[in-house]
Amino acid sequence: MTMLAESQGPSTILGLVQQWLSGGKRRNLAVRALDDLAVHPRIGTPVRNSLRDWAKAHTLPDRQQAVAEICGLRFGGDFTHIALNRLRDVLDHTRQGAQPPGAADSR
């Protein structure tokens, strides 16, 4: 995936990841791919910029959930400060009255 993102640009893979997230069937693969892309030395920066937009997209909770999930993976360990900011963005932009992504999992 990362090799494809390097050659075609991260937007190609991010589009695929978005489809997987909205379809739900390949969610785990999508989250792992997103985590790998976010920490990549060459394409990580534009991916992390996309994560910022995804975290603020309250009308797309699947994307917000994916951002929250990768904050607990390698991305969160390697880019702790950025991951904490993305979690804050998710919480600040969760639809009013809706639970933040992953809230039901913590019960």
CNS distance restraints for C-alpha pairs under 8 A (distance, minus, plus):
assign (resid   1 and name CA) (resid   5 and name CA) 6.17 0.50 0.50
assign (resid   1 and name CA) (resid  13 and name CA) 7.24 0.50 0.50
assign (resid   1 and name CA) (resid  33 and name CA) 6.96 0.50 0.50
assign (resid   2 and name CA) (resid   6 and name CA) 6.05 0.50 0.50
assign (resid   2 and name CA) (resid  33 and name CA) 7.97 0.50 0.50
assign (resid   2 and name CA) (resid  36 and name CA) 7.34 0.50 0.50
assign (resid   2 and name CA) (resid  37 and name CA) 6.27 0.50 0.50
assign (resid   2 and name CA) (resid  40 and name CA) 7.76 0.50 0.50
assign (resid   3 and name CA) (resid   7 and name CA) 6.29 0.50 0.50
assign (resid   4 and name CA) (resid   8 and name CA) 5.81 0.50 0.50
assign (resid   4 and name CA) (resid   9 and name CA) 7.49 0.50 0.50
assign (resid   4 and name CA) (resid  13 and name CA) 7.51 0.50 0.50
assign (resid   5 and name CA) (resid   9 and name CA) 4.74 0.50 0.50
assign (resid   5 and name CA) (resid  10 and name CA) 4.56 0.50 0.50
assign (resid   5 and name CA) (resid  11 and name CA) 7.56 0.50 0.50
assign (resid   5 and name CA) (resid  12 and name CA) 6.67 0.50 0.50
assign (resid   5 and name CA) (resid  13 and name CA) 5.87 0.50 0.50
assign (resid   5 and name CA) (resid  43 and name CA) 7.52 0.50 0.50
assign (resid   6 and name CA) (resid  10 and name CA) 6.78 0.50 0.50
assign (resid   6 and name CA) (resid  42 and name CA) 7.63 0.50 0.50
assign (resid   6 and name CA) (resid  43 and name CA) 6.67 0.50 0.50
assign (resid   8 and name CA) (resid  12 and name CA) 6.46 0.50 0.50
assign (resid   9 and name CA) (resid  13 and name CA) 7.62 0.50 0.50
assign (resid   9 and name CA) (resid  43 and name CA) 7.78 0.50 0.50
assign (resid  10 and name CA) (resid  14 and name CA) 6.02 0.50 0.50
assign (resid  10 and name CA) (resid  37 and name CA) 7.96 0.50 0.50
assign (resid  10 and name CA) (resid  43 and name CA) 6.58 0.50 0.50
assign (resid  10 and name CA) (resid  46 and name CA) 7.32 0.50 0.50
assign (resid  10 and name CA) (resid  47 and name CA) 6.70 0.50 0.50
assign (resid  11 and name CA) (resid  15 and name CA) 5.99 0.50 0.50
assign (resid  12 and name CA) (resid  16 and name CA) 6.61 0.50 0.50
assign (resid  13 and name CA) (resid  17 and name CA) 6.08 0.50 0.50
assign (resid  14 and name CA) (resid  18 and name CA) 6.09 0.50 0.50
assign (resid  14 and name CA) (resid  34 and name CA) 7.69 0.50 0.50
assign (resid  14 and name CA) (resid  47 and name CA) 7.87 0.50 0.50
assign (resid  15 and name CA) (resid  19 and name CA) 6.44 0.50 0.50
assign (resid  16 and name CA) (resid  20 and name CA) 6.32 0.50 0.50
assign (resid  17 and name CA) (resid  21 and name CA) 6.13 0.50 0.50
assign (resid  17 and name CA) (resid  30 and name CA) 5.09 0.50 0.50
assign (resid  17 and name CA) (resid  31 and name CA) 7.90 0.50 0.50
assign (resid  17 and name CA) (resid  33 and name CA) 7.57 0.50 0.50
assign (resid  17 and name CA) (resid  34 and name CA) 7.26 0.50 0.50
assign (resid  18 and name CA) (resid  22 and name CA) 6.21 0.50 0.50
assign (resid  18 and name CA) (resid  30 and name CA) 7.81 0.50 0.50
assign (resid  18 and name CA) (resid  63 and name CA) 7.24 0.50 0.50
assign (resid  19 and name CA) (resid  23 and name CA) 6.04 0.50 0.50
assign (resid  20 and name CA) (resid  24 and name CA) 6.03 0.50 0.50
assign (resid  20 and name CA) (resid  25 and name CA) 6.73 0.50 0.50
assign (resid  20 and name CA) (resid  26 and name CA) 5.20 0.50 0.50
assign (resid  20 and name CA) (resid  27 and name CA) 5.83 0.50 0.50
assign (resid  20 and name CA) (resid  30 and name CA) 6.01 0.50 0.50
assign (resid  21 and name CA) (resid  25 and name CA) 7.76 0.50 0.50
assign (resid  21 and name CA) (resid  26 and name CA) 6.84 0.50 0.50
assign (resid  21 and name CA) (resid  27 and name CA) 5.13 0.50 0.50
assign (resid  21 and name CA) (resid  30 and name CA) 6.40 0.50 0.50
assign (resid  21 and name CA) (resid  62 and name CA) 6.05 0.50 0.50
assign (resid  21 and name CA) (resid  63 and name CA) 6.97 0.50 0.50
assign (resid  21 and name CA) (resid  66 and name CA) 7.78 0.50 0.50
assign (resid  22 and name CA) (resid  62 and name CA) 6.33 0.50 0.50
assign (resid  23 and name CA) (resid  27 and name CA) 7.74 0.50 0.50
assign (resid  26 and name CA) (resid  30 and name CA) 6.12 0.50 0.50
assign (resid  27 and name CA) (resid  31 and name CA) 6.19 0.50 0.50
assign (resid  28 and name CA) (resid  32 and name CA) 6.22 0.50 0.50
assign (resid  29 and name CA) (resid  33 and name CA) 6.05 0.50 0.50
assign (resid  30 and name CA) (resid  34 and name CA) 6.05 0.50 0.50
assign (resid  31 and name CA) (resid  35 and name CA) 6.12 0.50 0.50
assign (resid  31 and name CA) (resid  66 and name CA) 5.93 0.50 0.50
assign (resid  31 and name CA) (resid  69 and name CA) 7.27 0.50 0.50
assign (resid  31 and name CA) (resid  70 and name CA) 6.60 0.50 0.50
assign (resid  32 and name CA) (resid  36 and name CA) 6.23 0.50 0.50
assign (resid  32 and name CA) (resid  70 and name CA) 7.74 0.50 0.50
assign (resid  33 and name CA) (resid  37 and name CA) 6.14 0.50 0.50
assign (resid  34 and name CA) (resid  38 and name CA) 6.04 0.50 0.50
assign (resid  34 and name CA) (resid  70 and name CA) 7.42 0.50 0.50
assign (resid  35 and name CA) (resid  39 and name CA) 6.62 0.50 0.50
assign (resid  35 and name CA) (resid  70 and name CA) 5.56 0.50 0.50
assign (resid  35 and name CA) (resid  73 and name CA) 6.98 0.50 0.50
assign (resid  35 and name CA) (resid  74 and name CA) 6.60 0.50 0.50
assign (resid  35 and name CA) (resid  75 and name CA) 5.83 0.50 0.50
assign (resid  36 and name CA) (resid  40 and name CA) 6.30 0.50 0.50
assign (resid  36 and name CA) (resid  74 and name CA) 7.86 0.50 0.50
assign (resid  36 and name CA) (resid  75 and name CA) 7.80 0.50 0.50
assign (resid  37 and name CA) (resid  43 and name CA) 6.77 0.50 0.50
assign (resid  37 and name CA) (resid  44 and name CA) 5.65 0.50 0.50
assign (resid  37 and name CA) (resid  47 and name CA) 6.54 0.50 0.50
assign (resid  38 and name CA) (resid  43 and name CA) 7.54 0.50 0.50
assign (resid  38 and name CA) (resid  44 and name CA) 4.50 0.50 0.50
assign (resid  38 and name CA) (resid  45 and name CA) 7.20 0.50 0.50
assign (resid  38 and name CA) (resid  47 and name CA) 5.46 0.50 0.50
assign (resid  38 and name CA) (resid  48 and name CA) 5.58 0.50 0.50
assign (resid  38 and name CA) (resid  75 and name CA) 6.30 0.50 0.50
assign (resid  39 and name CA) (resid  44 and name CA) 5.23 0.50 0.50
assign (resid  39 and name CA) (resid  74 and name CA) 7.50 0.50 0.50
assign (resid  39 and name CA) (resid  75 and name CA) 5.79 0.50 0.50
assign (resid  39 and name CA) (resid  78 and name CA) 7.21 0.50 0.50
assign (resid  39 and name CA) (resid  79 and name CA) 7.85 0.50 0.50
assign (resid  40 and name CA) (resid  44 and name CA) 4.59 0.50 0.50
assign (resid  41 and name CA) (resid  45 and name CA) 7.97 0.50 0.50
assign (resid  43 and name CA) (resid  47 and name CA) 6.54 0.50 0.50
assign (resid  44 and name CA) (resid  48 and name CA) 5.96 0.50 0.50
assign (resid  45 and name CA) (resid  49 and name CA) 6.24 0.50 0.50
assign (resid  46 and name CA) (resid  50 and name CA) 6.28 0.50 0.50
assign (resid  47 and name CA) (resid  51 and name CA) 6.25 0.50 0.50
assign (resid  48 and name CA) (resid  52 and name CA) 6.44 0.50 0.50
assign (resid  49 and name CA) (resid  53 and name CA) 6.73 0.50 0.50
assign (resid  50 and name CA) (resid  54 and name CA) 6.12 0.50 0.50
assign (resid  51 and name CA) (resid  55 and name CA) 5.94 0.50 0.50
assign (resid  51 and name CA) (resid  67 and name CA) 6.38 0.50 0.50
assign (resid  51 and name CA) (resid  86 and name CA) 7.30 0.50 0.50
assign (resid  52 and name CA) (resid  56 and name CA) 6.54 0.50 0.50
assign (resid  52 and name CA) (resid  86 and name CA) 6.05 0.50 0.50
assign (resid  52 and name CA) (resid  89 and name CA) 7.37 0.50 0.50
assign (resid  53 and name CA) (resid  57 and name CA) 6.35 0.50 0.50
assign (resid  54 and name CA) (resid  60 and name CA) 7.66 0.50 0.50
assign (resid  54 and name CA) (resid  63 and name CA) 5.65 0.50 0.50
assign (resid  54 and name CA) (resid  64 and name CA) 5.88 0.50 0.50
assign (resid  54 and name CA) (resid  67 and name CA) 7.19 0.50 0.50
assign (resid  55 and name CA) (resid  63 and name CA) 7.01 0.50 0.50
assign (resid  55 and name CA) (resid  64 and name CA) 4.87 0.50 0.50
assign (resid  55 and name CA) (resid  67 and name CA) 6.23 0.50 0.50
assign (resid  55 and name CA) (resid  68 and name CA) 7.98 0.50 0.50
assign (resid  55 and name CA) (resid  86 and name CA) 6.06 0.50 0.50
assign (resid  55 and name CA) (resid  87 and name CA) 7.39 0.50 0.50
assign (resid  55 and name CA) (resid  89 and name CA) 5.52 0.50 0.50
assign (resid  55 and name CA) (resid  90 and name CA) 4.63 0.50 0.50
assign (resid  55 and name CA) (resid  93 and name CA) 7.35 0.50 0.50
assign (resid  56 and name CA) (resid  64 and name CA) 7.43 0.50 0.50
assign (resid  56 and name CA) (resid  89 and name CA) 5.66 0.50 0.50
assign (resid  56 and name CA) (resid  90 and name CA) 5.78 0.50 0.50
assign (resid  56 and name CA) (resid  92 and name CA) 7.64 0.50 0.50
assign (resid  56 and name CA) (resid  93 and name CA) 5.19 0.50 0.50
assign (resid  56 and name CA) (resid  94 and name CA) 7.75 0.50 0.50
assign (resid  57 and name CA) (resid  61 and name CA) 7.33 0.50 0.50
assign (resid  57 and name CA) (resid  63 and name CA) 7.65 0.50 0.50
assign (resid  57 and name CA) (resid  64 and name CA) 6.95 0.50 0.50
assign (resid  57 and name CA) (resid  93 and name CA) 6.87 0.50 0.50
assign (resid  58 and name CA) (resid  64 and name CA) 7.32 0.50 0.50
assign (resid  58 and name CA) (resid  90 and name CA) 7.78 0.50 0.50
assign (resid  58 and name CA) (resid  93 and name CA) 5.43 0.50 0.50
assign (resid  58 and name CA) (resid  94 and name CA) 5.13 0.50 0.50
assign (resid  58 and name CA) (resid  95 and name CA) 5.49 0.50 0.50
assign (resid  59 and name CA) (resid  95 and name CA) 7.35 0.50 0.50
assign (resid  60 and name CA) (resid  64 and name CA) 6.62 0.50 0.50
assign (resid  61 and name CA) (resid  65 and name CA) 5.96 0.50 0.50
assign (resid  61 and name CA) (resid  94 and name CA) 7.97 0.50 0.50
assign (resid  61 and name CA) (resid 101 and name CA) 6.95 0.50 0.50
assign (resid  62 and name CA) (resid  66 and name CA) 6.30 0.50 0.50
assign (resid  63 and name CA) (resid  67 and name CA) 6.27 0.50 0.50
assign (resid  64 and name CA) (resid  68 and name CA) 6.23 0.50 0.50
assign (resid  64 and name CA) (resid  90 and name CA) 6.06 0.50 0.50
assign (resid  64 and name CA) (resid 101 and name CA) 6.58 0.50 0.50
assign (resid  65 and name CA) (resid  69 and name CA) 6.14 0.50 0.50
assign (resid  65 and name CA) (resid 101 and name CA) 4.88 0.50 0.50
assign (resid  65 and name CA) (resid 102 and name CA) 6.60 0.50 0.50
assign (resid  66 and name CA) (resid  70 and name CA) 6.27 0.50 0.50
assign (resid  67 and name CA) (resid  71 and name CA) 6.40 0.50 0.50
assign (resid  67 and name CA) (resid  86 and name CA) 7.18 0.50 0.50
assign (resid  67 and name CA) (resid  87 and name CA) 7.54 0.50 0.50
assign (resid  67 and name CA) (resid  90 and name CA) 7.90 0.50 0.50
assign (resid  68 and name CA) (resid  72 and name CA) 7.20 0.50 0.50
assign (resid  68 and name CA) (resid  86 and name CA) 7.51 0.50 0.50
assign (resid  68 and name CA) (resid  87 and name CA) 5.94 0.50 0.50
assign (resid  68 and name CA) (resid  90 and name CA) 7.31 0.50 0.50
assign (resid  68 and name CA) (resid 101 and name CA) 7.03 0.50 0.50
assign (resid  68 and name CA) (resid 102 and name CA) 7.62 0.50 0.50
assign (resid  69 and name CA) (resid  73 and name CA) 7.01 0.50 0.50
assign (resid  70 and name CA) (resid  74 and name CA) 7.14 0.50 0.50
assign (resid  70 and name CA) (resid  75 and name CA) 6.06 0.50 0.50
assign (resid  70 and name CA) (resid  76 and name CA) 6.66 0.50 0.50
assign (resid  71 and name CA) (resid  75 and name CA) 5.79 0.50 0.50
assign (resid  71 and name CA) (resid  76 and name CA) 4.23 0.50 0.50
assign (resid  71 and name CA) (resid  77 and name CA) 7.82 0.50 0.50
assign (resid  71 and name CA) (resid  80 and name CA) 7.89 0.50 0.50
assign (resid  71 and name CA) (resid  83 and name CA) 5.18 0.50 0.50
assign (resid  71 and name CA) (resid  84 and name CA) 7.40 0.50 0.50
assign (resid  71 and name CA) (resid  86 and name CA) 7.78 0.50 0.50
assign (resid  71 and name CA) (resid  87 and name CA) 7.29 0.50 0.50
assign (resid  72 and name CA) (resid  76 and name CA) 5.35 0.50 0.50
assign (resid  72 and name CA) (resid  77 and name CA) 7.52 0.50 0.50
assign (resid  73 and name CA) (resid  77 and name CA) 6.67 0.50 0.50
assign (resid  74 and name CA) (resid  78 and name CA) 5.96 0.50 0.50
assign (resid  75 and name CA) (resid  79 and name CA) 5.56 0.50 0.50
assign (resid  75 and name CA) (resid  80 and name CA) 7.30 0.50 0.50
assign (resid  75 and name CA) (resid  83 and name CA) 6.94 0.50 0.50
assign (resid  76 and name CA) (resid  80 and name CA) 4.75 0.50 0.50
assign (resid  76 and name CA) (resid  82 and name CA) 7.76 0.50 0.50
assign (resid  76 and name CA) (resid  83 and name CA) 5.14 0.50 0.50
assign (resid  76 and name CA) (resid  84 and name CA) 7.66 0.50 0.50
assign (resid  79 and name CA) (resid  83 and name CA) 6.01 0.50 0.50
assign (resid  80 and name CA) (resid  84 and name CA) 6.10 0.50 0.50
assign (resid  81 and name CA) (resid  85 and name CA) 6.36 0.50 0.50
assign (resid  82 and name CA) (resid  86 and name CA) 6.21 0.50 0.50
assign (resid  83 and name CA) (resid  87 and name CA) 6.23 0.50 0.50
assign (resid  84 and name CA) (resid  88 and name CA) 6.22 0.50 0.50
assign (resid  85 and name CA) (resid  89 and name CA) 6.16 0.50 0.50
assign (resid  86 and name CA) (resid  90 and name CA) 6.21 0.50 0.50
assign (resid  87 and name CA) (resid  91 and name CA) 6.25 0.50 0.50
assign (resid  88 and name CA) (resid  92 and name CA) 5.96 0.50 0.50
assign (resid  89 and name CA) (resid  93 and name CA) 6.00 0.50 0.50
assign (resid  90 and name CA) (resid  94 and name CA) 5.97 0.50 0.50
assign (resid  90 and name CA) (resid 100 and name CA) 7.38 0.50 0.50
assign (resid  90 and name CA) (resid 101 and name CA) 7.89 0.50 0.50
assign (resid  91 and name CA) (resid 100 and name CA) 6.09 0.50 0.50
assign (resid  94 and name CA) (resid  98 and name CA) 6.67 0.50 0.50
assign (resid  94 and name CA) (resid  99 and name CA) 7.33 0.50 0.50
assign (resid  94 and name CA) (resid 100 and name CA) 5.87 0.50 0.50
assign (resid  95 and name CA) (resid  99 and name CA) 7.90 0.50 0.50
assign (resid  99 and name CA) (resid 103 and name CA) 6.10 0.50 0.50
assign (resid  99 and name CA) (resid 104 and name CA) 7.70 0.50 0.50
assign (resid 102 and name CA) (resid 106 and name CA) 6.85 0.50 0.50
assign (resid 103 and name CA) (resid 107 and name CA) 7.31 0.50 0.50
